[in-house]
Amino acid sequence: MTNPFQFLQQTRSEVAKVVWPTRREVLVTTGMVFVMAVLAAIFFFGVDWVIRFLLETILTSFG
């Protein structure tokens, strides 16, 4: 087990190895997340609409 001073030194050296994203990379990936969220919402809306339509058709045919 290391002492607190060594721990802080090791932590600092590990943080120095981190490659931080540029502002452009953050903006591009954030935009991609929003686009994918919108596409997923549209997809699930469509699936929900189709299932609802099929169920209503089946239930009105036999009901």
PDB file with one MODEL, atoms N, CA, C and O in Angstrom:
MODEL        1
ATOM      1  N   MET A   1       0.854  -1.178   0.000  1.00  0.00           N
ATOM      2  CA  MET A   1       0.000   0.000   0.000  1.00  0.00           C
ATOM      3  C   MET A   1       0.900   1.242   0.000  1.00  0.00           C
ATOM      4  O   MET A   1       1.868   1.328   0.755  1.00  0.00           O
ATOM      5  N   THR A   2       0.555   2.191  -0.859  1.00  0.00           N
ATOM      6  CA  THR A   2       1.375   3.393  -0.970  1.00  0.00           C
ATOM      7  C   THR A   2       0.875   4.470  -0.009  1.00  0.00           C
ATOM      8  O   THR A   2      -0.274   4.460   0.434  1.00  0.00           O
ATOM      9  N   ASN A   3       1.778   5.390   0.291  1.00  0.00           N
ATOM     10  CA  ASN A   3       1.355   6.486   1.159  1.00  0.00           C
ATOM     11  C   ASN A   3       0.587   7.527   0.339  1.00  0.00           C
ATOM     12  O   ASN A   3       0.656   7.496  -0.889  1.00  0.00           O
ATOM     13  N   PRO A   4      -0.123   8.421   0.963  1.00  0.00           N
ATOM     14  CA  PRO A   4      -0.953   9.389   0.238  1.00  0.00           C
ATOM     15  C   PRO A   4      -0.158  10.250  -0.752  1.00  0.00           C
ATOM     16  O   PRO A   4      -0.675  10.594  -1.815  1.00  0.00           O
ATOM     17  N   PHE A   5       1.077  10.599  -0.422  1.00  0.00           N
ATOM     18  CA  PHE A   5       1.885  11.417  -1.323  1.00  0.00           C
ATOM     19  C   PHE A   5       2.175  10.663  -2.616  1.00  0.00           C
ATOM     20  O   PHE A   5       2.052  11.229  -3.703  1.00  0.00           O
ATOM     21  N   GLN A   6       2.556   9.400  -2.510  1.00  0.00           N
ATOM     22  CA  GLN A   6       2.808   8.587  -3.710  1.00  0.00           C
ATOM     23  C   GLN A   6       1.524   8.403  -4.516  1.00  0.00           C
ATOM     24  O   GLN A   6       1.537   8.441  -5.746  1.00  0.00           O
ATOM     25  N   PHE A   7       0.435   8.208  -3.812  1.00  0.00           N
ATOM     26  CA  PHE A   7      -0.847   8.056  -4.497  1.00  0.00           C
ATOM     27  C   PHE A   7      -1.165   9.291  -5.326  1.00  0.00           C
ATOM     28  O   PHE A   7      -1.574   9.175  -6.481  1.00  0.00           O
ATOM     29  N   LEU A   8      -0.981  10.466  -4.749  1.00  0.00           N
ATOM     30  CA  LEU A   8      -1.250  11.703  -5.486  1.00  0.00           C
ATOM     31  C   LEU A   8      -0.315  11.863  -6.667  1.00  0.00           C
ATOM     32  O   LEU A   8      -0.737  12.326  -7.726  1.00  0.00           O
ATOM     33  N   GLN A   9       0.953  11.488  -6.510  1.00  0.00           N
ATOM     34  CA  GLN A   9       1.896  11.554  -7.626  1.00  0.00           C
ATOM     35  C   GLN A   9       1.466  10.615  -8.754  1.00  0.00           C
ATOM     36  O   GLN A   9       1.477  10.996  -9.924  1.00  0.00           O
ATOM     37  N   GLN A  10       1.094   9.404  -8.401  1.00  0.00           N
ATOM     38  CA  GLN A  10       0.667   8.432  -9.410  1.00  0.00           C
ATOM     39  C   GLN A  10      -0.617   8.892 -10.097  1.00  0.00           C
ATOM     40  O   GLN A  10      -0.764   8.749 -11.310  1.00  0.00           O
ATOM     41  N   THR A  11      -1.532   9.437  -9.324  1.00  0.00           N
ATOM     42  CA  THR A  11      -2.780   9.930  -9.897  1.00  0.00           C
ATOM     43  C   THR A  11      -2.503  11.070 -10.871  1.00  0.00           C
ATOM     44  O   THR A  11      -3.076  11.121 -11.959  1.00  0.00           O
ATOM     45  N   ARG A  12      -1.626  11.978 -10.473  1.00  0.00           N
ATOM     46  CA  ARG A  12      -1.293  13.106 -11.342  1.00  0.00           C
ATOM     47  C   ARG A  12      -0.625  12.636 -12.633  1.00  0.00           C
ATOM     48  O   ARG A  12      -0.904  13.175 -13.704  1.00  0.00           O
ATOM     49  N   SER A  13       0.248  11.643 -12.542  1.00  0.00           N
ATOM     50  CA  SER A  13       0.912  11.147 -13.752  1.00  0.00           C
ATOM     51  C   SER A  13      -0.086  10.434 -14.665  1.00  0.00           C
ATOM     52  O   SER A  13       0.034  10.514 -15.887  1.00  0.00           O
ATOM     53  N   GLU A  14      -1.071   9.737 -14.087  1.00  0.00           N
ATOM     54  CA  GLU A  14      -2.089   9.078 -14.904  1.00  0.00           C
ATOM     55  C   GLU A  14      -2.999  10.097 -15.591  1.00  0.00           C
ATOM     56  O   GLU A  14      -3.365   9.917 -16.752  1.00  0.00           O
ATOM     57  N   VAL A  15      -3.360  11.154 -14.886  1.00  0.00           N
ATOM     58  CA  VAL A  15      -4.202  12.196 -15.472  1.00  0.00           C
ATOM     59  C   VAL A  15      -3.460  12.897 -16.603  1.00  0.00           C
ATOM     60  O   VAL A  15      -4.078  13.325 -17.578  1.00  0.00           O
ATOM     61  N   ALA A  16      -2.152  13.015 -16.481  1.00  0.00           N
ATOM     62  CA  ALA A  16      -1.355  13.644 -17.532  1.00  0.00           C
ATOM     63  C   ALA A  16      -1.358  12.817 -18.814  1.00  0.00           C
ATOM     64  O   ALA A  16      -1.144  13.359 -19.898  1.00  0.00           O
ATOM     65  N   LYS A  17      -1.599  11.518 -18.702  1.00  0.00           N
ATOM     66  CA  LYS A  17      -1.631  10.636 -19.876  1.00  0.00           C
ATOM     67  C   LYS A  17      -2.947  10.720 -20.645  1.00  0.00           C
ATOM     68  O   LYS A  17      -3.033  10.256 -21.782  1.00  0.00           O
ATOM     69  N   VAL A  18      -3.961  11.304 -20.037  1.00  0.00           N
ATOM     70  CA  VAL A  18      -5.279  11.386 -20.667  1.00  0.00           C
ATOM     71  C   VAL A  18      -5.210  12.320 -21.870  1.00  0.00           C
ATOM     72  O   VAL A  18      -4.660  13.419 -21.791  1.00  0.00           O
ATOM     73  N   VAL A  19      -5.775  11.863 -22.981  1.00  0.00           N
ATOM     74  CA  VAL A  19      -5.847  12.695 -24.179  1.00  0.00           C
ATOM     75  C   VAL A  19      -7.226  13.348 -24.182  1.00  0.00           C
ATOM     76  O   VAL A  19      -8.233  12.687 -24.438  1.00  0.00           O
ATOM     77  N   TRP A  20      -7.267  14.637 -23.899  1.00  0.00           N
ATOM     78  CA  TRP A  20      -8.525  15.355 -23.798  1.00  0.00           C
ATOM     79  C   TRP A  20      -9.023  15.715 -25.184  1.00  0.00           C
ATOM     80  O   TRP A  20      -8.221  16.096 -26.036  1.00  0.00           O
ATOM     81  N   PRO A  21     -10.326  15.608 -25.441  1.00  0.00           N
ATOM     82  CA  PRO A  21     -10.865  15.944 -26.769  1.00  0.00           C
ATOM     83  C   PRO A  21     -10.808  17.451 -27.018  1.00  0.00           C
ATOM     84  O   PRO A  21     -10.861  18.263 -26.095  1.00  0.00           O
ATOM     85  N   THR A  22     -10.698  17.785 -28.292  1.00  0.00           N
ATOM     86  CA  THR A  22     -10.724  19.202 -28.657  1.00  0.00           C
ATOM     87  C   THR A  22     -12.163  19.694 -28.618  1.00  0.00           C
ATOM     88  O   THR A  22     -13.101  18.901 -28.541  1.00  0.00           O
ATOM     89  N   ARG A  23     -12.325  21.002 -28.672  1.00  0.00           N
ATOM     90  CA  ARG A  23     -13.668  21.592 -28.664  1.00  0.00           C
ATOM     91  C   ARG A  23     -14.463  21.100 -29.870  1.00  0.00           C
ATOM     92  O   ARG A  23     -15.654  20.810 -29.758  1.00  0.00           O
ATOM     93  N   ARG A  24     -13.807  21.007 -31.016  1.00  0.00           N
ATOM     94  CA  ARG A  24     -14.478  20.541 -32.235  1.00  0.00           C
ATOM     95  C   ARG A  24     -14.958  19.099 -32.076  1.00  0.00           C
ATOM     96  O   ARG A  24     -16.081  18.776 -32.465  1.00  0.00           O
ATOM     97  N   GLU A  25     -14.119  18.230 -31.508  1.00  0.00           N
ATOM     98  CA  GLU A  25     -14.510  16.838 -31.297  1.00  0.00           C
ATOM     99  C   GLU A  25     -15.714  16.742 -30.366  1.00  0.00           C
ATOM    100  O   GLU A  25     -16.618  15.940 -30.600  1.00  0.00           O
ATOM    101  N   VAL A  26     -15.727  17.551 -29.319  1.00  0.00           N
ATOM    102  CA  VAL A  26     -16.857  17.539 -28.383  1.00  0.00           C
ATOM    103  C   VAL A  26     -18.130  17.987 -29.092  1.00  0.00           C
ATOM    104  O   VAL A  26     -19.184  17.374 -28.921  1.00  0.00           O
ATOM    105  N   LEU A  27     -18.039  19.050 -29.886  1.00  0.00           N
ATOM    106  CA  LEU A  27     -19.224  19.542 -30.592  1.00  0.00           C
ATOM    107  C   LEU A  27     -19.729  18.527 -31.616  1.00  0.00           C
ATOM    108  O   LEU A  27     -20.935  18.313 -31.740  1.00  0.00           O
ATOM    109  N   VAL A  28     -18.808  17.904 -32.346  1.00  0.00           N
ATOM    110  CA  VAL A  28     -19.216  16.920 -33.360  1.00  0.00           C
ATOM    111  C   VAL A  28     -19.874  15.710 -32.710  1.00  0.00           C
ATOM    112  O   VAL A  28     -20.922  15.256 -33.169  1.00  0.00           O
ATOM    113  N   THR A  29     -19.275  15.185 -31.651  1.00  0.00           N
ATOM    114  CA  THR A  29     -19.866  14.008 -31.012  1.00  0.00           C
ATOM    115  C   THR A  29     -21.186  14.349 -30.317  1.00  0.00           C
ATOM    116  O   THR A  29     -22.097  13.522 -30.285  1.00  0.00           O
ATOM    117  N   THR A  30     -21.299  15.549 -29.765  1.00  0.00           N
ATOM    118  CA  THR A  30     -22.569  15.966 -29.168  1.00  0.00           C
ATOM    119  C   THR A  30     -23.650  16.063 -30.235  1.00  0.00           C
ATOM    120  O   THR A  30     -24.782  15.630 -30.019  1.00  0.00           O
ATOM    121  N   GLY A  31     -23.306  16.626 -31.377  1.00  0.00           N
ATOM    122  CA  GLY A  31     -24.254  16.699 -32.485  1.00  0.00           C
ATOM    123  C   GLY A  31     -24.683  15.318 -32.945  1.00  0.00           C
ATOM    124  O   GLY A  31     -25.860  15.087 -33.225  1.00  0.00           O
ATOM    125  N   MET A  32     -23.724  14.396 -33.022  1.00  0.00           N
ATOM    126  CA  MET A  32     -24.047  13.032 -33.432  1.00  0.00           C
ATOM    127  C   MET A  32     -24.997  12.370 -32.438  1.00  0.00           C
ATOM    128  O   MET A  32     -25.897  11.634 -32.842  1.00  0.00           O
ATOM    129  N   VAL A  33     -24.809  12.620 -31.157  1.00  0.00           N
ATOM    130  CA  VAL A  33     -25.695  12.051 -30.135  1.00  0.00           C
ATOM    131  C   VAL A  33     -27.118  12.589 -30.311  1.00  0.00           C
ATOM    132  O   VAL A  33     -28.085  11.830 -30.248  1.00  0.00           O
ATOM    133  N   PHE A  34     -27.241  13.899 -30.531  1.00  0.00           N
ATOM    134  CA  PHE A  34     -28.573  14.477 -30.730  1.00  0.00           C
ATOM    135  C   PHE A  34     -29.239  13.923 -31.986  1.00  0.00           C
ATOM    136  O   PHE A  34     -30.433  13.623 -31.969  1.00  0.00           O
ATOM    137  N   VAL A  35     -28.483  13.784 -33.075  1.00  0.00           N
ATOM    138  CA  VAL A  35     -29.044  13.245 -34.319  1.00  0.00           C
ATOM    139  C   VAL A  35     -29.507  11.808 -34.106  1.00  0.00           C
ATOM    140  O   VAL A  35     -30.601  11.439 -34.534  1.00  0.00           O
ATOM    141  N   MET A  36     -28.685  10.995 -33.449  1.00  0.00           N
ATOM    142  CA  MET A  36     -29.066   9.601 -33.211  1.00  0.00           C
ATOM    143  C   MET A  36     -30.283   9.503 -32.285  1.00  0.00           C
ATOM    144  O   MET A  36     -31.120   8.616 -32.450  1.00  0.00           O
ATOM    145  N   ALA A  37     -30.381  10.412 -31.315  1.00  0.00           N
ATOM    146  CA  ALA A  37     -31.548  10.408 -30.422  1.00  0.00           C
ATOM    147  C   ALA A  37     -32.816  10.739 -31.200  1.00  0.00           C
ATOM    148  O   ALA A  37     -33.862  10.131 -30.970  1.00  0.00           O
ATOM    149  N   VAL A  38     -32.729  11.697 -32.118  1.00  0.00           N
ATOM    150  CA  VAL A  38     -33.893  12.051 -32.934  1.00  0.00           C
ATOM    151  C   VAL A  38     -34.268  10.891 -33.854  1.00  0.00           C
ATOM    152  O   VAL A  38     -35.448  10.573 -34.003  1.00  0.00           O
ATOM    153  N   LEU A  39     -33.265  10.256 -34.473  1.00  0.00           N
ATOM    154  CA  LEU A  39     -33.550   9.117 -35.354  1.00  0.00           C
ATOM    155  C   LEU A  39     -34.180   7.959 -34.576  1.00  0.00           C
ATOM    156  O   LEU A  39     -35.107   7.311 -35.063  1.00  0.00           O
ATOM    157  N   ALA A  40     -33.681   7.702 -33.379  1.00  0.00           N
ATOM    158  CA  ALA A  40     -34.254   6.634 -32.553  1.00  0.00           C
ATOM    159  C   ALA A  40     -35.694   6.978 -32.166  1.00  0.00           C
ATOM    160  O   ALA A  40     -36.561   6.104 -32.170  1.00  0.00           O
ATOM    161  N   ALA A  41     -35.953   8.239 -31.834  1.00  0.00           N
ATOM    162  CA  ALA A  41     -37.314   8.653 -31.479  1.00  0.00           C
ATOM    163  C   ALA A  41     -38.257   8.474 -32.665  1.00  0.00           C
ATOM    164  O   ALA A  41     -39.378   7.995 -32.498  1.00  0.00           O
ATOM    165  N   ILE A  42     -37.810   8.855 -33.858  1.00  0.00           N
ATOM    166  CA  ILE A  42     -38.645   8.694 -35.058  1.00  0.00           C
ATOM    167  C   ILE A  42     -38.902   7.218 -35.332  1.00  0.00           C
ATOM    168  O   ILE A  42     -40.021   6.830 -35.664  1.00  0.00           O
ATOM    169  N   PHE A  43     -37.855   6.390 -35.191  1.00  0.00           N
ATOM    170  CA  PHE A  43     -38.009   4.957 -35.420  1.00  0.00           C
ATOM    171  C   PHE A  43     -39.026   4.347 -34.453  1.00  0.00           C
ATOM    172  O   PHE A  43     -39.933   3.629 -34.874  1.00  0.00           O
ATOM    173  N   PHE A  44     -38.874   4.629 -33.172  1.00  0.00           N
ATOM    174  CA  PHE A  44     -39.790   4.042 -32.190  1.00  0.00           C
ATOM    175  C   PHE A  44     -41.200   4.604 -32.313  1.00  0.00           C
ATOM    176  O   PHE A  44     -42.169   3.901 -32.027  1.00  0.00           O
ATOM    177  N   PHE A  45     -41.328   5.854 -32.733  1.00  0.00           N
ATOM    178  CA  PHE A  45     -42.651   6.403 -33.009  1.00  0.00           C
ATOM    179  C   PHE A  45     -43.307   5.620 -34.138  1.00  0.00           C
ATOM    180  O   PHE A  45     -44.486   5.277 -34.057  1.00  0.00           O
ATOM    181  N   GLY A  46     -42.538   5.335 -35.199  1.00  0.00           N
ATOM    182  CA  GLY A  46     -43.074   4.570 -36.324  1.00  0.00           C
ATOM    183  C   GLY A  46     -43.460   3.159 -35.931  1.00  0.00           C
ATOM    184  O   GLY A  46     -44.526   2.675 -36.314  1.00  0.00           O
ATOM    185  N   VAL A  47     -42.608   2.497 -35.174  1.00  0.00           N
ATOM    186  CA  VAL A  47     -42.915   1.138 -34.718  1.00  0.00           C
ATOM    187  C   VAL A  47     -44.170   1.148 -33.846  1.00  0.00           C
ATOM    188  O   VAL A  47     -45.037   0.286 -33.994  1.00  0.00           O
ATOM    189  N   ASP A  48     -44.267   2.109 -32.949  1.00  0.00           N
ATOM    190  CA  ASP A  48     -45.434   2.223 -32.080  1.00  0.00           C
ATOM    191  C   ASP A  48     -46.697   2.456 -32.908  1.00  0.00           C
ATOM    192  O   ASP A  48     -47.740   1.864 -32.634  1.00  0.00           O
ATOM    193  N   TRP A  49     -46.601   3.311 -33.912  1.00  0.00           N
ATOM    194  CA  TRP A  49     -47.754   3.606 -34.758  1.00  0.00           C
ATOM    195  C   TRP A  49     -48.205   2.356 -35.516  1.00  0.00           C
ATOM    196  O   TRP A  49     -49.403   2.086 -35.603  1.00  0.00           O
ATOM    197  N   VAL A  50     -47.256   1.593 -36.063  1.00  0.00           N
ATOM    198  CA  VAL A  50     -47.598   0.370 -36.807  1.00  0.00           C
ATOM    199  C   VAL A  50     -48.255  -0.647 -35.882  1.00  0.00           C
ATOM    200  O   VAL A  50     -49.275  -1.238 -36.236  1.00  0.00           O
ATOM    201  N   ILE A  51     -47.681  -0.855 -34.700  1.00  0.00           N
ATOM    202  CA  ILE A  51     -48.263  -1.821 -33.758  1.00  0.00           C
ATOM    203  C   ILE A  51     -49.658  -1.385 -33.336  1.00  0.00           C
ATOM    204  O   ILE A  51     -50.574  -2.205 -33.273  1.00  0.00           O
ATOM    205  N   ARG A  52     -49.825  -0.097 -33.047  1.00  0.00           N
ATOM    206  CA  ARG A  52     -51.147   0.410 -32.659  1.00  0.00           C
ATOM    207  C   ARG A  52     -52.158   0.216 -33.793  1.00  0.00           C
ATOM    208  O   ARG A  52     -53.291  -0.202 -33.556  1.00  0.00           O
ATOM    209  N   PHE A  53     -51.738   0.524 -35.028  1.00  0.00           N
ATOM    210  CA  PHE A  53     -52.625   0.364 -36.174  1.00  0.00           C
ATOM    211  C   PHE A  53     -53.037  -1.103 -36.345  1.00  0.00           C
ATOM    212  O   PHE A  53     -54.211  -1.397 -36.569  1.00  0.00           O
ATOM    213  N   LEU A  54     -52.077  -2.014 -36.239  1.00  0.00           N
ATOM    214  CA  LEU A  54     -52.391  -3.440 -36.385  1.00  0.00           C
ATOM    215  C   LEU A  54     -53.324  -3.923 -35.273  1.00  0.00           C
ATOM    216  O   LEU A  54     -54.270  -4.667 -35.533  1.00  0.00           O
ATOM    217  N   LEU A  55     -53.062  -3.505 -34.049  1.00  0.00           N
ATOM    218  CA  LEU A  55     -53.929  -3.924 -32.946  1.00  0.00           C
ATOM    219  C   LEU A  55     -55.335  -3.362 -33.092  1.00  0.00           C
ATOM    220  O   LEU A  55     -56.311  -4.072 -32.848  1.00  0.00           O
ATOM    221  N   GLU A  56     -55.452  -2.106 -33.483  1.00  0.00           N
ATOM    222  CA  GLU A  56     -56.778  -1.531 -33.677  1.00  0.00           C
ATOM    223  C   GLU A  56     -57.517  -2.248 -34.802  1.00  0.00           C
ATOM    224  O   GLU A  56     -58.721  -2.488 -34.709  1.00  0.00           O
ATOM    225  N   THR A  57     -56.793  -2.587 -35.860  1.00  0.00           N
ATOM    226  CA  THR A  57     -57.430  -3.313 -36.986  1.00  0.00           C
ATOM    227  C   THR A  57     -57.915  -4.681 -36.526  1.00  0.00           C
ATOM    228  O   THR A  57     -59.038  -5.083 -36.833  1.00  0.00           O
ATOM    229  N   ILE A  58     -57.075  -5.389 -35.797  1.00  0.00           N
ATOM    230  CA  ILE A  58     -57.449  -6.729 -35.314  1.00  0.00           C
ATOM    231  C   ILE A  58     -58.616  -6.636 -34.342  1.00  0.00           C
ATOM    232  O   ILE A  58     -59.563  -7.417 -34.442  1.00  0.00           O
ATOM    233  N   LEU A  59     -58.567  -5.696 -33.403  1.00  0.00           N
ATOM    234  CA  LEU A  59     -59.613  -5.614 -32.399  1.00  0.00           C
ATOM    235  C   LEU A  59     -60.944  -5.145 -32.991  1.00  0.00           C
ATOM    236  O   LEU A  59     -61.998  -5.584 -32.531  1.00  0.00           O
ATOM    237  N   THR A  60     -60.926  -4.279 -33.979  1.00  0.00           N
ATOM    238  CA  THR A  60     -62.186  -3.843 -34.598  1.00  0.00           C
ATOM    239  C   THR A  60     -62.746  -4.919 -35.523  1.00  0.00           C
ATOM    240  O   THR A  60     -63.957  -4.978 -35.735  1.00  0.00           O
ATOM    241  N   SER A  61     -61.881  -5.770 -36.076  1.00  0.00           N
ATOM    242  CA  SER A  61     -62.367  -6.842 -36.945  1.00  0.00           C
ATOM    243  C   SER A  61     -63.093  -7.915 -36.139  1.00  0.00           C
ATOM    244  O   SER A  61     -64.111  -8.445 -36.584  1.00  0.00           O
ATOM    245  N   PHE A  62     -62.574  -8.236 -34.958  1.00  0.00           N
ATOM    246  CA  PHE A  62     -63.165  -9.299 -34.143  1.00  0.00           C
ATOM    247  C   PHE A  62     -64.053  -8.777 -33.022  1.00  0.00           C
ATOM    248  O   PHE A  62     -64.675  -9.564 -32.308  1.00  0.00           O
ATOM    249  N   GLY A  63     -64.119  -7.459 -32.859  1.00  0.00           N
ATOM    250  CA  GLY A  63     -64.856  -6.946 -31.713  1.00  0.00           C
ATOM    251  C   GLY A  63     -66.168  -6.452 -32.061  1.00  0.00           C
ATOM    252  O   GLY A  63     -66.904  -5.988 -31.190  1.00  0.00           O
TER     253      GLY A  63
ENDMDL
END
